[in-house]
Amino acid sequence: MAEFFKILSIFLTCTFFFVKLGVPSAVIFFKYNFIKAMLVACSGGITGNIIFTYLSATFLNWTHAYREKRNIKKKIFTKSTRRMIRIKQRFGLAGIAFITPIISQPIGAFFAEKFFKDKKKVILYLSVSVVFWALFIYMILYLINFVLKGWLI
């Protein structure tokens, strides 16, 4: 039962904060092997991408309908939207997907859904990014552990 709660905690952590907490906690704290860490972390990250992409689409449709109903004009440019538009113009969906696991799954899925309406393509790009970052973080942590093993113990 304790193992189930460990897996569930890693899964939920990867759903929200993939690179910051999810993969490192699976590798460092729970000492999962490669297969277990990749399965739990990637499934949590991909599930988060799917959930937050559809939630973002629902939220964007709701706010659009609300603004039309109330005849509210929205702010066009803020500092954060300028930055995301610059990334969108320079790198496209691949750029947004690349930085999504670093910042946060919900925020990245929101901006990807806001700028690109094809949900299948958005989820695919975000999922490939999750798998890439999981492999990258695991390899970095493995190399750090291998190099420092003789120094610390």
C-alpha contacts under 8 A as a table, 3 or more apart, distances in Angstrom:
res1	aa1	res2	aa2	distance
1	M	4	F	5.13
1	M	5	F	6.58
2	A	5	F	5.22
2	A	6	K	6.33
3	E	6	K	5.00
3	E	7	I	6.22
4	F	7	I	5.18
4	F	8	L	6.05
5	F	8	L	4.89
5	F	9	S	5.96
6	K	9	S	5.18
6	K	10	I	6.30
6	K	30	F	7.65
7	I	10	I	5.20
7	I	11	F	6.01
7	I	40	V	6.80
8	L	11	F	4.95
8	L	12	L	6.12
9	S	12	L	5.24
9	S	13	T	6.00
10	I	13	T	5.02
10	I	14	C	6.02
10	I	22	G	5.82
10	I	23	V	7.82
10	I	25	S	7.22
10	I	26	A	6.30
10	I	40	V	6.89
10	I	41	A	6.75
10	I	44	G	7.65
11	F	14	C	5.25
11	F	15	T	6.24
11	F	22	G	7.56
11	F	40	V	5.79
11	F	41	A	6.06
11	F	43	S	7.17
11	F	44	G	4.49
11	F	45	G	7.68
12	L	15	T	4.93
12	L	16	F	6.72
12	L	44	G	6.30
13	T	16	F	5.54
13	T	17	F	5.67
13	T	18	F	6.72
13	T	21	L	6.55
13	T	22	G	5.06
13	T	44	G	7.60
14	C	17	F	5.28
14	C	18	F	4.22
14	C	19	V	7.65
14	C	21	L	7.17
14	C	22	G	4.37
14	C	23	V	7.03
14	C	41	A	5.68
14	C	42	C	7.63
14	C	44	G	5.01
14	C	45	G	5.10
14	C	48	G	7.61
15	T	18	F	6.48
15	T	44	G	4.76
15	T	45	G	4.72
15	T	46	I	7.45
15	T	47	T	6.50
15	T	48	G	4.30
15	T	49	N	7.54
15	T	105	Q	6.89
16	F	45	G	7.51
16	F	48	G	6.55
16	F	104	S	6.30
16	F	105	Q	5.43
16	F	106	P	6.69
17	F	20	K	5.72
17	F	21	L	5.74
17	F	22	G	6.08
17	F	101	P	7.09
17	F	102	I	7.95
17	F	103	I	7.83
17	F	104	S	5.45
17	F	105	Q	6.42
18	F	21	L	6.00
18	F	22	G	4.70
18	F	23	V	6.39
18	F	41	A	7.56
18	F	45	G	6.29
18	F	101	P	5.44
18	F	102	I	7.23
18	F	104	S	7.09
18	F	105	Q	7.11
18	F	130	V	7.80
19	V	22	G	5.92
19	V	23	V	5.99
19	V	24	P	7.24
19	V	101	P	5.63
19	V	102	I	5.62
19	V	133	W	7.12
19	V	134	A	7.47
19	V	137	I	7.39
20	K	23	V	7.60
20	K	24	P	7.26
20	K	102	I	6.81
21	L	24	P	5.72
21	L	25	S	5.83
22	G	25	S	5.50
22	G	26	A	6.35
22	G	41	A	6.50
23	V	26	A	5.10
23	V	27	V	6.26
23	V	37	A	7.14
23	V	41	A	5.96
23	V	134	A	6.44
23	V	137	I	6.97
23	V	138	Y	7.11
24	P	27	V	5.18
24	P	28	I	5.70
24	P	29	F	7.67
24	P	137	I	7.36
24	P	138	Y	7.57
24	P	141	L	7.57
25	S	28	I	5.24
25	S	29	F	5.06
25	S	30	F	6.57
26	A	29	F	6.11
26	A	30	F	5.28
26	A	31	K	6.31
26	A	32	Y	5.91
26	A	37	A	5.86
26	A	41	A	7.56
27	V	30	F	6.02
27	V	31	K	4.76
27	V	32	Y	5.38
27	V	33	N	7.39
27	V	37	A	6.63
27	V	138	Y	7.19
27	V	141	L	7.63
28	I	31	K	5.33
28	I	32	Y	7.95
32	Y	36	K	5.88
32	Y	37	A	5.41
33	N	36	K	5.54
33	N	37	A	5.95
34	F	37	A	5.26
34	F	38	M	6.04
34	F	138	Y	7.74
35	I	38	M	5.25
35	I	39	L	6.05
36	K	39	L	5.19
36	K	40	V	6.08
37	A	40	V	5.45
37	A	41	A	5.82
38	M	41	A	5.27
38	M	42	C	5.58
38	M	43	S	7.97
38	M	131	V	7.98
38	M	134	A	6.68
38	M	135	L	7.51
39	L	42	C	5.50
39	L	43	S	5.86
40	V	43	S	5.35
40	V	44	G	6.10
41	A	44	G	5.20
41	A	45	G	6.12
41	A	134	A	7.11
42	C	45	G	5.00
42	C	46	I	5.94
42	C	130	V	6.34
42	C	131	V	5.95
42	C	134	A	6.86
43	S	46	I	5.22
43	S	47	T	5.94
44	G	47	T	5.16
44	G	48	G	6.11
45	G	48	G	5.05
45	G	49	N	6.23
45	G	105	Q	7.55
45	G	127	S	7.40
45	G	130	V	6.18
46	I	49	N	4.96
46	I	50	I	6.29
46	I	123	I	7.93
46	I	126	L	7.59
46	I	127	S	5.35
46	I	130	V	6.94
47	T	50	I	5.20
47	T	51	I	6.14
48	G	51	I	5.17
48	G	52	F	5.89
48	G	105	Q	6.56
48	G	106	P	7.54
49	N	52	F	5.36
49	N	53	T	5.85
49	N	105	Q	6.36
49	N	106	P	7.45
49	N	109	A	6.30
49	N	123	I	6.27
49	N	126	L	6.60
49	N	127	S	7.02
50	I	53	T	5.30
50	I	54	Y	6.40
50	I	123	I	6.21
51	I	54	Y	5.52
51	I	55	L	6.13
52	F	55	L	4.84
52	F	56	S	5.76
52	F	105	Q	7.41
52	F	106	P	5.46
52	F	109	A	5.88
52	F	110	F	7.04
53	T	56	S	5.14
53	T	57	A	6.25
53	T	106	P	7.82
53	T	109	A	5.15
53	T	110	F	6.40
53	T	112	A	7.99
53	T	113	E	6.22
53	T	119	K	7.16
53	T	122	V	7.84
53	T	123	I	7.24
54	Y	57	A	5.08
54	Y	58	T	6.23
54	Y	119	K	7.90
55	L	58	T	5.10
55	L	59	F	6.06
56	S	59	F	4.98
56	S	60	L	5.98
56	S	109	A	7.06
56	S	110	F	5.11
56	S	113	E	6.60
56	S	114	K	7.79
57	A	60	L	5.14
57	A	61	N	6.13
57	A	110	F	7.72
57	A	113	E	6.38
57	A	114	K	7.56
58	T	61	N	5.20
58	T	62	W	6.08
59	F	62	W	5.03
59	F	63	T	6.12
60	L	63	T	5.22
60	L	64	H	6.07
60	L	114	K	7.36
61	N	64	H	5.13
61	N	65	A	6.17
62	W	65	A	5.20
62	W	66	Y	6.08
63	T	66	Y	4.94
63	T	67	R	6.03
64	H	67	R	5.24
64	H	68	E	6.21
65	A	68	E	5.15
65	A	69	K	6.07
66	Y	69	K	5.08
66	Y	70	R	6.15
67	R	70	R	5.17
67	R	71	N	5.46
67	R	72	I	4.87
67	R	73	K	7.17
68	E	71	N	4.90
68	E	72	I	6.66
75	K	78	T	7.32
77	F	81	T	6.03
77	F	82	R	6.19
78	T	81	T	5.32
78	T	82	R	6.13
79	K	82	R	5.30
79	K	83	R	6.44
80	S	83	R	5.14
80	S	84	M	6.32
81	T	84	M	5.04
81	T	85	I	5.97
82	R	85	I	5.09
82	R	86	R	6.07
83	R	86	R	5.11
83	R	87	I	6.33
84	M	87	I	5.02
84	M	88	K	6.02
84	M	111	F	7.62
85	I	88	K	4.83
85	I	89	Q	6.03
86	R	89	Q	5.23
86	R	90	R	6.01
87	I	90	R	5.13
87	I	91	F	5.62
87	I	92	G	6.78
87	I	95	G	6.48
87	I	96	I	6.92
88	K	91	F	5.53
88	K	92	G	4.37
88	K	93	L	6.58
88	K	95	G	6.94
88	K	96	I	6.83
88	K	115	F	7.78
89	Q	92	G	5.78
90	R	95	G	7.93
91	F	94	A	6.24
91	F	95	G	4.65
91	F	96	I	7.48
92	G	95	G	5.49
92	G	96	I	6.70
93	L	96	I	5.16
93	L	97	A	6.02
93	L	112	A	6.70
93	L	116	F	7.36
93	L	122	V	7.35
93	L	125	Y	7.30
94	A	97	A	5.03
94	A	98	F	5.98
94	A	125	Y	6.51
95	G	98	F	5.01
95	G	99	I	6.46
96	I	99	I	5.47
96	I	100	T	6.05
96	I	108	G	6.69
96	I	111	F	7.68
96	I	112	A	6.47
97	A	100	T	5.13
97	A	101	P	7.67
97	A	108	G	7.03
97	A	112	A	7.47
97	A	125	Y	5.90
97	A	126	L	4.87
97	A	129	S	5.88
98	F	101	P	7.10
98	F	126	L	7.57
98	F	129	S	5.60
99	I	102	I	5.30
99	I	103	I	6.42
99	I	108	G	7.47
100	T	103	I	5.46
100	T	104	S	5.74
100	T	105	Q	5.78
100	T	107	I	7.30
100	T	108	G	4.48
100	T	109	A	7.29
100	T	126	L	7.38
100	T	129	S	7.90
101	P	104	S	5.50
101	P	105	Q	5.78
101	P	108	G	7.58
101	P	129	S	7.42
101	P	130	V	6.45
101	P	133	W	7.29
103	I	107	I	7.25
103	I	108	G	7.15
104	S	107	I	5.46
104	S	108	G	6.10
105	Q	108	G	5.31
105	Q	109	A	5.98
106	P	109	A	5.22
106	P	110	F	6.05
107	I	110	F	5.10
107	I	111	F	6.35
108	G	111	F	5.29
108	G	112	A	6.04
109	A	112	A	5.06
109	A	113	E	5.96
109	A	122	V	7.89
109	A	126	L	7.73
110	F	113	E	5.22
110	F	114	K	6.00
111	F	114	K	4.89
111	F	115	F	6.18
112	A	115	F	5.44
112	A	116	F	5.70
112	A	117	K	7.99
112	A	122	V	6.45
113	E	116	F	5.21
113	E	117	K	5.54
113	E	118	D	7.70
113	E	119	K	7.08
113	E	122	V	6.91
114	K	117	K	6.78
116	F	119	K	7.78
116	F	122	V	7.09
117	K	122	V	7.81
118	D	121	K	5.50
118	D	122	V	6.23
119	K	122	V	5.00
119	K	123	I	6.00
120	K	123	I	5.25
120	K	124	L	6.04
121	K	124	L	5.03
121	K	125	Y	6.15
122	V	125	Y	5.32
122	V	126	L	6.09
123	I	126	L	5.12
123	I	127	S	5.89
124	L	127	S	5.13
124	L	128	V	6.19
125	Y	128	V	5.22
125	Y	129	S	6.20
126	L	129	S	5.04
126	L	130	V	6.24
127	S	130	V	4.99
127	S	131	V	6.36
128	V	131	V	5.21
128	V	132	F	6.17
129	S	132	F	5.05
129	S	133	W	6.09
130	V	133	W	5.24
130	V	134	A	6.03
131	V	134	A	5.10
131	V	135	L	6.25
132	F	135	L	5.30
132	F	136	F	6.12
133	W	136	F	4.92
133	W	137	I	5.91
134	A	137	I	5.34
134	A	138	Y	6.02
135	L	138	Y	5.19
135	L	139	M	6.12
136	F	139	M	5.25
136	F	140	I	6.19
137	I	140	I	5.09
137	I	141	L	6.10
138	Y	141	L	5.21
138	Y	142	Y	6.00
139	M	142	Y	4.96
139	M	143	L	6.08
140	I	143	L	5.17
140	I	144	I	6.15
141	L	144	I	5.08
141	L	145	N	6.04
142	Y	145	N	5.10
142	Y	146	F	6.07
143	L	146	F	4.96
143	L	147	V	6.06
144	I	147	V	5.22
144	I	148	L	5.97
145	N	148	L	5.30
145	N	149	K	5.65
146	F	149	K	5.39
146	F	150	G	7.98
147	V	150	G	7.05
147	V	151	W	7.83
148	L	151	W	5.06
148	L	152	L	6.09
149	K	152	L	5.71
149	K	153	I	6.13
150	G	153	I	5.79
